[in-house]
Amino acid sequence: MAQNKINAICRLRYWFPGVLCLVMALLSSCVTEEQPDNIGVEVGDPLPSFSLILNDGRKITTKSLKGKKVLIELFNTSCPDCQASLPVINTLYNNLNEQEDVEIFAIARDEVEAAIALYWEDNKFTLPYSPQPDRKVYELFATVGIPRIFIADPAGIIIATFGPEDTPTLSQLTTLLK
């Protein structure tokens, strides 16, 4: 009897991580979420008021972004659509990071620093990001779906938005930030 309990616990030890990974993938879902009528900040809206710390130590606030063209991507590294868009945003960042009037960074949704740092290292990304273990910052911008890309003009007004259904090209993004 005791051996049966030990065997059952051992089986759970191998089974549980797989189930946990599946549950986490579903919770950080991409396009599979139900789409409400209003998905968040839209073209013509001001940037939401927020404050966060990037992985490079810089503090970013809505106020600190005034006077700059801004691109923000909301992501989770387990999302396949984000995995497709992040390399494009990283290339854009590498192409434009010398321009003082442009700010490009990513904000995680439901993801901690360690997971993001490993993903960034594996993919050799240089794009600054802010780990967010919850949806507080995300919910200022959107109600559902990732990736979400927002571009704001120097006055802090959203001039373009993209979601998982309309991922932009590098050329489109470059044109919007010039």
Secondary structure, DSSP 8 states (H G I E B T S, - for coil): -HHHHHHHHHHHHHHHHHHHHHHHHHHT-STTS---S--B--TTSB----EEE-TTS-EEETGGGTTSEEEEEEE-TT-HHHHHHHHHHHHHHHHHTT-TTEEEEEEESSB-HHHHHHHHHHHT----EE-BSSSTTHHHHBSS-S-EEEEE-TTSBEEEEE-TTS---HHHHHHHH-
